[in-house]
Every structure is written in C-alpha cells, then in structure tokens.
C-alpha cells in the first residue's frame, strides 16, 4: 500500500480534525487522515503528540474542537456518542475488564447492551474466546484476577470484537505485558487481523511495534502535527523531515529487517550447504528479521526456506545483507 488509503476505499476519514483545550493547549492540529477498509494503521509519536487524543476523538470519548469524523461514508461527528461506541471495538492498555464478572460475561458485555438474547451472547463469547486462543470450557467461568496479563489482554481483544464491529481502536494494547508475551501477542493479533479483515487504528509510542504491525504508520510530532504517514519501509527509508528521522532513530536501517520479506532471488541452493549448518526453516513469506533471529538463536549460519511443503533454498548472512542493501537502494531510487 502506498502513502494513502484510497486503493482500499476509506473506512475512516478525518477532515480538519482538531482539539484545543480551554487553556489554549493544542492537542491535535488540523488533521486530515484516511484509513482504508481492512487496513491496520499505527499512530506513533512521543508523549503528548496527540496520537491518543486522535484515537479517542474517533469514538468520541474526546469531543473534537473542529473538523469532521466520517466512518463508512457517514459523518458521525454529531451522532449519539454512546450508540457510536457500541459499533466500534475499543482495546486499552490496562484491558479494563470488570473484576466482579466472569470472563464469559465480560466478553458478552456489548452484545448484552445491544439487546442480544442470552444464549446468542454466550455463544458469541465462546466463539471469540476460541478465536483468541482461550478454551471457553476452561476460561469462560473464571474471573479476571485468575488470568495472566497476556490472557487478560486476549480477553480484551475478544470483548472488543464481540458485536463484530467494522472498526477496532487500540490504545497501547500490548504495553502492560512483558516483552516476550508482548511479541507473541503482536504476532497473534497481526494474524487475527489478516483473517478478520477489520479496520484497525492502533496507538503506540514504540516505533519497532509500529513498523512490525502497521500496513501504514502515521508519525505524530509535538503540537498534534501529523509529520508523515506512509508504509513502514518508506517511513524508515525516506523520513519526511528531521523530526521523523530523529524519531525513527539511527537504527532505522536495522529496523528495515522487520519490514523486508525474504526474496527467493537471494537464496542459494541446498547443494554445497551442509545440513548441520541449517538453523531451522522459515516460510518464504517471513521477514529478514525472523531469519536473522533464527540464525542467532540456533547458532547456525544458514536458514532453510520453504514454500508450503516445498523446499525453496537456503538463506545465508550474505543473502540477508544483499537483500537489505537492495531494499535500501530501491527506496532511495
């Protein structure tokens, strides 16, 4: 996807959106932004840059001072905000589960508010718990304090999806769990989003998370200014200004590993490579970051690459280096 969302048709359109508080503080300044249907757009930037304010204006948790919000072709700027929120999934960092209710009841919250029959709400809750990897027979009758942080976060995602909303808003959804669980949740959520095709707007302060998850990345600067919105590769390879270049950091070349897929043209035949040198195998759609990580954790210099059941070739450190250089050169060109 290129720098705009028009190829998919916009699910969300923000036009001249702004938020100025009574003391004169400008949180968001004259924002124009589109999010395509089925796209995962990540809002990233330093603290106080307006990214969370923007997210909360979309579902009217914060009322805008100026501009319009359009969802699925309809201006929702003046709609009943409570009714609007019931049509939009919302996931926050601390999950926000009701501690006195079971997991099943928590997940069924929005369907119940919408007047679904009890059996239908329970069936939907069980379906979604299975979808996020939690067996309803084991977890539906438990309470939030009986779950780990990662499990509670899965429940939060399930609850947000309960009424099958077309739009999902996520505010630092993985920030409260440890790094190992966080990485696993990121991968699981990305796979889930691909399968469900939801339109997702996700806020994070972590540029690594942004480039790993986003179809596009919107970088916000202080004062609520949108500095750049583009694919992760272009944000890393072609920062729009000095602020973006500084924010993505001097290590942006290495971060490109996460957004550069394995290219079969960079693979070598298995002939001449000892089987004992293989550190394992990866799917051809994996990233260079995954390949390099497998080499390092296995302490082997090569990785086998497969396309389904077929063996495609072998990736070596030289192949990783060549692929990264070509990716950088292609962006520069």
C-alpha positions as CSV (number, residue, x, y, z in Angstrom):
1,X,0.0,0.0,0.0
2,X,1.3,3.5,-0.8
3,X,1.1,6.6,1.2
4,X,-2.7,6.9,1.0
5,X,-5.7,4.6,1.7
6,X,-7.6,5.2,-1.5
7,X,-6.8,1.8,-3.0
8,X,-9.0,0.1,-0.4
9,X,-11.6,2.8,-0.1
10,X,-11.6,4.7,3.1
11,X,-13.4,3.3,6.2
12,X,-12.4,6.3,8.3
13,X,-12.0,9.8,7.1
14,X,-10.8,12.6,9.4
15,X,-11.1,16.1,7.9
16,X,-9.6,19.2,9.5
17,X,-9.9,17.4,12.9
18,X,-8.6,19.4,15.8
19,X,-8.6,19.5,19.6
20,X,-7.8,22.7,21.5
21,X,-8.4,22.7,25.3
22,X,-9.8,25.6,27.3
23,X,-6.4,26.7,28.5
24,X,-5.3,27.1,24.8
25,X,-3.3,23.8,24.6
26,X,-3.4,22.4,21.1
27,X,-3.6,18.6,21.3
28,X,-4.3,17.9,17.6
29,X,-3.9,20.4,14.8
30,X,-6.0,20.4,11.6
31,X,-5.6,16.7,10.9
32,X,-6.5,15.1,7.6
33,X,-6.2,11.3,7.6
34,X,-7.8,8.3,5.9
35,X,-7.8,4.7,7.0
36,X,-8.6,2.1,4.3
37,X,-11.0,-0.8,4.7
38,X,-9.2,-3.7,6.3
39,X,-6.1,-1.6,6.9
40,X,-4.1,-1.6,10.1
41,X,-2.9,2.0,10.7
42,X,-0.5,2.7,13.5
43,X,-0.3,6.1,15.2
44,X,3.1,6.6,16.7
45,X,5.0,9.5,18.3
46,X,6.4,10.9,21.6
47,X,4.2,11.5,24.6
48,X,1.9,14.5,24.3
49,X,1.8,14.5,20.5
50,X,-1.9,13.9,20.1
51,X,-2.0,10.3,19.0
52,X,-4.2,9.0,21.8
53,X,-6.4,12.1,21.6
54,X,-6.9,11.4,17.9
55,X,-7.9,7.8,18.6
56,X,-10.4,8.9,21.3
57,X,-11.9,11.5,19.0
58,X,-12.8,8.8,16.5
59,X,-15.2,7.2,19.0
60,X,-16.0,10.5,20.7
61,X,-14.5,9.7,24.1
62,X,-13.0,13.2,23.5
63,X,-15.1,15.7,21.5
64,X,-13.2,17.5,18.7
65,X,-13.0,21.2,18.7
66,X,-13.0,21.3,14.9
67,X,-13.4,19.1,11.8
68,X,-15.4,16.0,11.0
69,X,-15.2,12.3,11.6
70,X,-16.6,10.0,8.9
71,X,-17.0,6.2,9.3
72,X,-18.1,4.0,6.5
73,X,-19.3,7.0,4.5
74,X,-21.3,8.5,7.3
75,X,-20.5,11.7,9.3
76,X,-20.6,10.6,12.9
77,X,-19.4,13.9,14.4
78,X,-22.8,14.8,15.7
79,X,-24.2,11.3,16.4
80,X,-25.0,9.9,19.9
81,X,-21.6,9.0,21.2
82,X,-22.8,6.1,23.3
83,X,-24.5,4.4,20.3
84,X,-21.4,5.1,18.2
85,X,-19.1,3.4,20.7
86,X,-21.2,0.3,20.7
87,X,-20.4,-0.1,17.0
88,X,-16.7,0.4,17.4
89,X,-14.4,-2.1,19.2
90,X,-12.0,-0.5,21.8
91,X,-9.0,-2.0,23.5
92,X,-6.9,-0.2,26.1
93,X,-3.5,-1.0,27.7
94,X,-5.0,-2.0,31.1
95,X,-7.7,-4.0,29.4
96,X,-10.5,-2.6,31.7
97,X,-12.3,-5.9,32.4
98,X,-15.0,-5.9,35.1
99,X,-13.4,-7.7,38.0
100,X,-16.7,-8.9,39.5
101,X,-17.8,-10.5,36.3
102,X,-16.7,-13.8,34.7
103,X,-14.6,-13.8,31.5
104,X,-17.6,-15.0,29.5
105,X,-19.8,-12.2,30.9
106,X,-17.1,-9.6,30.2
107,X,-16.8,-10.7,26.6
108,X,-20.6,-10.6,26.2
109,X,-20.9,-7.0,27.5
110,X,-21.6,-5.2,24.3
111,X,-24.0,-7.8,22.8
112,X,-25.9,-7.7,26.0
113,X,-26.1,-3.9,25.9
114,X,-27.4,-4.2,22.3
115,X,-30.2,-6.5,23.4
116,X,-29.0,-9.8,22.2
117,X,-30.6,-12.9,23.6
118,X,-28.7,-14.5,26.4
119,X,-27.9,-17.7,24.5
120,X,-26.7,-15.8,21.5
121,X,-24.4,-13.6,23.6
122,X,-23.0,-16.7,25.4
123,X,-22.3,-18.5,22.1
124,X,-20.6,-15.4,20.7
125,X,-18.4,-15.1,23.8
126,X,-17.4,-18.8,23.5
127,X,-16.7,-18.3,19.8
128,X,-14.4,-15.3,20.4
129,X,-12.6,-16.9,23.3
130,X,-11.7,-19.8,21.0
131,X,-10.6,-17.3,18.3
132,X,-8.1,-15.6,20.7
133,X,-6.8,-19.0,21.9
134,X,-8.6,-19.4,25.2
135,X,-10.7,-22.5,25.6
136,X,-14.2,-21.3,26.9
137,X,-14.6,-24.6,28.8
138,X,-11.5,-23.6,30.9
139,X,-11.8,-19.8,30.9
140,X,-15.4,-18.6,30.5
141,X,-16.3,-19.1,34.2
142,X,-13.0,-17.7,35.6
143,X,-12.6,-14.1,36.8
144,X,-10.0,-11.6,35.5
145,X,-7.7,-11.9,38.6
146,X,-7.3,-15.6,37.8
147,X,-5.7,-14.9,34.4
148,X,-2.2,-13.8,33.4
149,X,-1.6,-10.4,31.9
150,X,-1.4,-11.8,28.4
151,X,-4.6,-13.8,28.9
152,X,-6.4,-10.7,30.1
153,X,-5.2,-8.9,27.0
154,X,-6.6,-11.6,24.8
155,X,-10.0,-11.3,26.6
156,X,-9.9,-7.5,26.0
157,X,-9.5,-8.2,22.2
158,X,-12.3,-10.7,22.3
159,X,-14.6,-8.3,24.1
160,X,-13.9,-5.6,21.5
161,X,-14.8,-7.9,18.7
162,X,-18.0,-9.3,20.3
163,X,-20.5,-7.3,18.3
164,X,-18.5,-7.8,15.1
165,X,-17.6,-4.1,14.7
166,X,-16.1,-3.0,11.4
167,X,-13.6,-0.7,13.2
168,X,-11.3,-1.6,16.1
169,X,-9.4,1.1,18.1
170,X,-6.5,0.0,20.2
171,X,-4.6,2.3,22.6
172,X,-1.2,0.8,23.7
173,X,-2.8,-2.6,23.8
174,X,0.3,-4.6,24.5
175,X,2.2,-2.1,26.6
176,X,1.3,-3.7,30.0
177,X,2.8,-7.2,29.4
178,X,6.4,-8.4,29.5
179,X,8.5,-8.2,26.2
180,X,8.3,-12.0,25.5
181,X,4.5,-12.1,25.8
182,X,4.2,-8.8,24.0
183,X,6.0,-10.1,20.9
184,X,3.8,-13.2,20.9
185,X,0.6,-11.1,21.2
186,X,1.7,-8.9,18.4
187,X,2.2,-11.8,16.1
188,X,-1.1,-13.4,17.1
189,X,-3.0,-10.2,16.7
190,X,-1.5,-9.5,13.2
191,X,-2.5,-12.9,12.1
192,X,-6.0,-12.4,13.5
193,X,-6.4,-9.1,11.8
194,X,-5.4,-10.6,8.5
195,X,-8.1,-13.3,8.9
196,X,-10.9,-11.0,10.1
197,X,-10.1,-8.0,7.8
198,X,-11.0,-5.4,10.4
199,X,-10.1,-1.8,10.0
200,X,-7.7,-1.1,12.9
201,X,-6.2,2.1,14.3
202,X,-3.6,1.3,16.9
203,X,-1.7,3.8,19.1
204,X,1.9,3.1,20.3
205,X,4.9,5.0,21.4
206,X,7.2,2.2,20.2
207,X,8.5,2.6,16.6
208,X,9.5,-1.1,16.5
209,X,5.9,-2.2,17.3
210,X,4.7,0.3,14.7
211,X,6.7,-0.9,11.8
212,X,6.2,-4.6,12.8
213,X,2.4,-4.3,12.9
214,X,1.3,-1.5,10.6
215,X,0.3,-1.6,6.9
216,X,1.0,2.2,7.3
217,X,2.5,4.3,10.0
218,X,1.4,7.8,10.9
219,X,4.1,9.7,12.8
220,X,2.8,12.5,15.0
221,X,5.0,15.4,16.2
222,X,4.7,17.6,19.2
223,X,1.8,20.1,18.9
224,X,-0.5,17.5,17.3
225,X,1.0,17.8,13.9
226,X,1.0,14.8,11.5
227,X,4.6,14.6,10.3
228,X,4.4,11.7,7.9
229,X,2.0,8.8,7.0
230,X,3.3,6.0,4.8
231,X,4.3,2.4,4.6
232,X,6.8,1.3,7.3
233,X,9.5,0.8,4.7
234,X,9.1,4.4,3.4
235,X,9.0,5.9,6.9
236,X,12.2,4.1,7.7
237,X,13.9,4.7,4.4
238,X,12.6,8.1,3.5
239,X,11.8,10.2,6.6
240,X,9.7,13.2,5.6
241,X,11.7,15.6,7.8
242,X,14.3,15.9,10.5
243,X,11.8,15.1,13.3
244,X,10.8,11.8,11.7
245,X,14.4,10.9,11.0
246,X,15.3,11.5,14.6
247,X,12.2,9.7,16.0
248,X,12.8,6.5,14.0
249,X,16.4,6.7,15.1
250,X,19.8,5.9,13.8
251,X,18.9,2.2,13.8
252,X,16.3,2.5,11.2
253,X,18.4,0.5,8.7
254,X,18.2,-2.5,11.1
255,X,14.5,-1.9,11.6
256,X,14.1,-2.4,7.9
257,X,14.8,-6.1,8.6
258,X,11.3,-6.4,10.1
259,X,9.6,-5.0,7.1
260,X,11.7,-6.6,4.4
261,X,10.4,-10.1,3.3
262,X,12.6,-12.9,2.2
263,X,13.2,-12.8,-1.6
264,X,13.8,-16.1,-3.3
265,X,16.3,-14.4,-5.6
266,X,18.6,-14.0,-2.6
267,X,18.5,-17.7,-1.7
268,X,21.2,-20.3,-2.5
269,X,20.6,-23.9,-3.5
270,X,21.0,-26.6,-0.8
271,X,23.9,-28.1,-2.7
272,X,27.1,-27.2,-1.1
273,X,25.4,-26.3,2.3
274,X,25.8,-28.9,5.0
275,X,22.6,-29.9,6.6
276,X,24.1,-29.5,10.0
277,X,24.6,-25.8,9.2
278,X,20.9,-25.2,8.9
279,X,19.5,-23.3,11.9
280,X,15.9,-24.4,11.0
281,X,13.4,-23.5,8.4
282,X,11.1,-20.5,7.7
283,X,8.3,-19.8,5.4
284,X,9.2,-17.8,2.3
285,X,6.8,-15.0,3.5
286,X,8.8,-14.5,6.7
287,X,10.9,-11.3,7.2
288,X,14.7,-10.9,7.2
289,X,14.4,-10.1,10.9
290,X,12.9,-13.5,11.6
291,X,15.6,-15.2,9.5
292,X,18.5,-13.4,11.2
293,X,16.9,-14.1,14.7
294,X,16.7,-17.8,13.8
295,X,20.4,-17.8,12.8
296,X,21.4,-16.2,16.0
297,X,19.3,-18.3,18.4
298,X,20.3,-21.6,16.7
299,X,23.9,-20.6,16.3
300,X,23.9,-21.8,12.7
301,X,24.9,-19.7,9.7
302,X,22.1,-20.6,7.4
303,X,18.3,-21.0,7.3
304,X,16.2,-23.2,5.1
305,X,13.3,-21.5,3.3
306,X,10.1,-23.4,2.3
307,X,7.0,-22.5,0.3
308,X,4.4,-24.7,1.9
309,X,5.8,-28.3,1.6
310,X,8.4,-27.5,-1.0
311,X,12.0,-26.5,-0.1
312,X,12.9,-23.2,-1.9
313,X,16.5,-22.6,-0.9
314,X,18.9,-21.5,1.8
315,X,19.3,-18.0,3.2
316,X,22.8,-17.1,4.4
317,X,24.1,-14.0,6.2
318,X,25.4,-12.7,2.9
319,X,21.9,-13.1,1.4
320,X,20.4,-11.1,4.3
321,X,23.0,-8.4,3.7
322,X,22.4,-8.3,0.0
323,X,18.6,-8.1,0.4
324,X,18.8,-5.3,2.9
325,X,21.1,-3.3,0.7
326,X,18.8,-3.8,-2.3
327,X,15.8,-2.7,-0.2
328,X,17.5,0.5,0.8
329,X,18.7,1.2,-2.7
330,X,15.2,0.6,-4.1
331,X,13.7,3.1,-1.7
332,X,16.4,5.6,-2.5
333,X,15.7,5.2,-6.2
